[in-house]
Amino acid sequence: MVAAGQISSTREVWNELDRTTISRPVHQWAKQNRQIFTTPTGDELKFVATILRVSHFQQLIGSKQQLMGTPVADPFVVSCAKTRQGTVVTQEQLKPNAAKIPNVCQHFQVPCVNLEAFMTSQRWSF
């Protein structure tokens, strides 16, 4: 799917992956597939601003992230999917009144599934 250009993400996800402690295999995979992490377009940046205009969703950026200037990928992920007519794949769960990716997706009518639903939709089996 990567080779076929069917999977994309945003540079902000790469920035988070590169700065956080993740498993070595995940980091290696991300490095080998760096082309999926695209620079946000002007439309994506405008939509990030739209997301953050909703005061509740400003919680996506934690105070520690604000103070340290660390990457915050969540609004960029939703924006990437919205502007490219894609689907967000996340393991976060919809929670009432939360500032989580599924809540943002629901608010802005962006398709959002968990990894299992994605693999099922692709008819993957192991």
Secondary structure, DSSP 8 states (H G I E B T S, - for coil): -TTTT---EEHHHHHHHHHS---HHHHHHHHHTGGGEE---HHHHHHHHHHHHSGGGGGGS-HHHHHHT----HHHHHHHHHHTT--EE-S----TT--SHHHHHHHTT--EE-HHHHHHHTT---
